[in-house]
């Protein structure tokens, strides 16, 4: 009788152990299946984006980004589905790095239109602007928006486009932030400011003596400048030059032209001369 009881006890304990292992294995498989199903359900597709690509330092501007829910489940605001900053991930260059869903629920196949404000950095330069969907503390998922380099400038080019001087100063001479589009070849922000505040631009004078030489002979170039901190040569000579000086040309075998470009705090100026070559 005792042996029978011992056998039953061992049999029941073994059965419990086997049952526990079966239940544990099934639970693990279900957990893995659920995790894989959840992972597969996180899908988003980039649709469109709209915002300015040239802004002023500190400027606040509007952004619209549209993403489509391409998963089988809902995006739910209370479950912390959001739009998050990328390149680099979680950066706060433009704002806090997160944008909440525009609706409580975005269903499968529906689009989420994120409209939000971004603020440009306080230093000029080119900065990455890119976003992607995420579920906070769970995973990033789906398409990233195409990366765009936004050009952050020191002044608003739309206020003064291609005008070769400041368009306005106050009565007491204080500079107002209006300046040209740098890409159009207009003055820089500093030159614009100095113009308004009465700081003169650089000027220069360049002469050749003699201005006409016989074949295979040289001439002497002489120059001077005012309000200049640096000068450089172009044309049939090159390199950095002092703000004043003289130098001999090479022996010339054809007509030659020389240009001097000088710059200073108030702006830049240029001058040129030429030497003709006879027989």
C-alpha positions in Angstrom: 0.0 0.0 0.0 2.8 2.3 0.9 4.5 1.7 -2.4 1.3 2.4 -4.3 0.9 5.7 -2.5 4.5 6.7 -3.2 4.0 5.8 -6.9 0.9 7.9 -7.0 2.6 10.8 -5.3 5.6 10.7 -7.7 3.2 10.3 -10.7 1.1 13.3 -9.6 4.2 15.4 -9.0 5.6 14.5 -12.4 2.2 15.3 -14.0 2.2 18.7 -12.3 5.7 19.4 -13.5 4.8 18.4 -17.1 1.6 20.4 -17.0 3.5 23.4 -15.7 6.1 23.1 -18.5 3.4 22.8 -21.1 1.5 25.9 -19.8 4.8 27.9 -19.5 5.7 27.0 -23.1 2.3 27.9 -24.4 2.3 31.2 -22.6 5.8 32.0 -23.9 4.7 31.1 -27.5 1.6 33.3 -27.1 3.8 36.2 -25.8 6.1 35.8 -28.7 3.2 35.7 -31.2 1.7 38.7 -29.6 5.0 40.6 -29.7 5.4 39.7 -33.4 1.8 40.7 -34.1 2.3 44.0 -32.3 5.5 44.6 -34.2 3.8 43.9 -37.5 1.0 46.2 -36.6 3.3 49.3 -36.3 3.3 50.6 -39.8 3.1 54.2 -41.1 3.6 55.7 -44.6 4.8 59.1 -45.4 2.3 61.1 -47.5 3.4 64.8 -47.6 5.0 67.7 -45.8 4.9 71.5 -46.2 7.0 74.2 -44.6 9.5 77.0 -45.5 13.1 76.0 -46.3 14.6 79.4 -45.6 13.9 81.1 -42.3 15.3 83.8 -40.0 17.1 83.0 -36.7 14.5 82.7 -33.9 11.6 82.7 -36.4 8.5 80.6 -35.6 7.0 79.0 -38.7 4.2 76.6 -39.5 4.7 73.0 -40.5 2.3 70.4 -41.9 3.2 66.7 -42.1 0.8 64.0 -43.2 1.3 60.3 -42.3 -1.0 57.3 -43.1 -1.8 54.6 -40.7 -0.8 51.5 -42.7 -1.2 49.1 -39.8 -4.1 46.8 -38.7 -4.7 48.6 -35.5 -5.6 52.1 -34.4 -3.2 54.9 -33.4 -4.5 56.1 -30.1 -3.5 59.4 -28.6 -3.9 58.2 -25.0 -1.6 55.3 -25.8 1.1 57.8 -26.8 1.3 57.4 -30.5 3.2 60.5 -31.6 5.3 62.2 -34.3 9.0 62.4 -33.2 12.1 64.2 -34.3 14.8 62.5 -36.3 18.4 63.2 -37.6 19.4 63.0 -34.9 16.7 61.1 -33.1 15.0 63.0 -30.3 16.6 66.3 -31.2 15.1 69.5 -29.9 16.5 71.8 -32.6 13.1 73.0 -33.6 10.8 72.2 -30.7 10.5 69.7 -27.9 10.9 66.7 -30.3 7.3 65.4 -30.0 4.0 66.2 -31.7 0.8 64.6 -30.4 -1.8 62.9 -32.7 -4.2 65.5 -34.2 -7.2 63.2 -33.2 -8.0 60.9 -30.4 -7.9 57.9 -32.8 -6.4 57.4 -36.3 -7.8 54.2 -37.7 -6.2 51.8 -40.2 -6.0 53.4 -43.7 -6.7 56.9 -42.3 -4.2 59.8 -42.5 -3.0 62.0 -39.6 -2.3 65.6 -40.5 0.1 67.1 -38.0 0.0 70.9 -37.9 2.5 72.5 -35.5 4.8 75.4 -35.0 8.6 75.1 -35.2 11.1 77.8 -34.1 14.4 78.3 -35.8 17.7 78.1 -33.9 19.4 81.3 -32.7 22.5 80.7 -34.8 22.6 80.8 -38.6 23.4 77.7 -40.6 21.8 74.7 -42.3 19.8 72.3 -40.0 18.2 68.9 -40.6 14.4 68.7 -40.4 13.0 65.1 -40.3 10.3 63.3 -38.4 8.9 59.7 -37.8 6.1 58.0 -36.0 6.6 56.3 -32.7 4.7 54.8 -29.8 6.4 56.3 -26.7 8.5 53.9 -24.7 7.6 51.1 -27.1 9.1 51.6 -30.7 9.7 53.9 -33.6 8.0 52.6 -36.8 7.3 53.2 -40.4 8.6 55.8 -42.9 10.6 58.8 -41.9 9.8 62.0 -43.7 12.3 63.0 -46.3 15.1 64.9 -44.6 15.2 68.6 -45.5 18.1 71.0 -44.7 16.5 74.3 -43.6 18.6 77.4 -44.2 18.5 79.6 -41.1 19.6 83.2 -41.9 20.4 86.2 -39.9 17.7 88.3 -41.6 14.6 87.8 -43.7 15.4 87.9 -47.4 11.8 88.5 -48.3 11.9 92.0 -46.7 14.6 93.3 -49.0 15.4 91.2 -52.1 18.3 92.2 -54.3 18.3 95.9 -53.3 22.0 97.1 -53.0 21.4 99.0 -49.8 19.3 98.9 -46.6 15.7 99.9 -47.4 15.0 101.5 -44.1 16.7 103.0 -41.0 15.0 104.7 -38.1 15.4 108.4 -37.6 18.1 108.0 -35.1 20.1 105.7 -37.3 19.4 102.4 -35.5 19.6 99.5 -37.8 16.4 97.7 -38.8 16.7 94.0 -39.8 16.1 94.3 -43.5 18.6 92.8 -45.9 19.0 91.1 -49.2 19.0 87.5 -50.2 22.7 86.5 -49.8 22.4 84.2 -52.8 21.5 87.1 -55.1 24.9 88.7 -54.5 23.6 91.5 -52.3 25.3 92.7 -49.1 25.6 90.6 -46.0 23.7 91.3 -42.8 26.7 93.0 -41.3 27.2 95.2 -44.4 23.5 96.1 -44.4 23.7 97.1 -40.7 26.8 99.1 -41.1 25.3 100.9 -44.1 22.3 102.0 -42.0 24.6 103.0 -39.1 26.8 105.1 -41.4 29.9 102.8 -41.5 31.5 103.4 -45.0 32.2 100.6 -47.4 35.7 99.8 -48.6 37.1 101.5 -51.7 40.2 101.0 -53.7 42.3 102.4 -56.5 44.5 100.4 -58.9 46.9 101.7 -61.6 49.4 100.2 -64.0 52.5 102.1 -65.0 53.1 102.1 -67.8 49.6 101.1 -69.1 51.1 100.0 -72.5 54.2 97.9 -72.9 56.2 96.3 -75.7 55.9 92.6 -76.3 57.6 90.6 -73.5 57.9 93.5 -71.1 56.4 94.2 -67.7 54.4 96.9 -65.9 54.1 97.9 -62.3 50.8 97.7 -60.5 50.2 100.1 -57.6 47.1 100.2 -55.4 45.7 101.7 -52.3 42.4 101.4 -50.3 40.3 103.0 -47.6 38.1 101.4 -44.9 39.5 98.0 -46.0 40.8 95.2 -43.8 41.8 92.8 -46.6 42.2 92.7 -50.4 42.4 89.9 -53.0 43.4 89.8 -56.6 41.6 88.3 -59.6 41.8 88.4 -63.4 45.4 88.1 -64.7 46.8 88.1 -61.1 45.7 86.3 -58.0 46.1 85.8 -54.3 45.7 87.8 -51.1 47.1 91.4 -51.3 47.8 94.0 -48.7 45.5 97.0 -48.4 48.1 99.0 -50.3 51.2 98.1 -52.2 52.8 97.6 -55.6 54.3 94.7 -57.6 55.6 94.0 -61.1 53.7 92.0 -63.6 55.2 89.1 -65.4 56.7 89.8 -68.9 53.6 90.2 -70.9 52.8 88.7 -74.3 49.2 89.7 -74.6 46.8 92.4 -73.2 46.1 91.8 -69.5 43.4 92.9 -67.0 43.8 93.1 -63.2 41.0 93.4 -60.6 41.4 94.1 -56.9 38.6 93.3 -54.4 38.8 94.9 -51.0 36.5 94.4 -48.0 36.0 96.0 -44.6 33.4 96.3 -41.8 31.1 98.5 -43.8 31.2 96.5 -47.0 33.3 95.7 -50.1 34.6 97.5 -53.1 36.6 96.7 -56.2 38.8 98.4 -58.8 40.6 97.3 -61.9 43.1 98.3 -64.6 44.6 96.9 -67.7 47.9 96.8 -69.6 48.0 96.7 -73.4 50.8 94.9 -75.2 52.3 96.2 -78.5 54.5 94.7 -81.1 
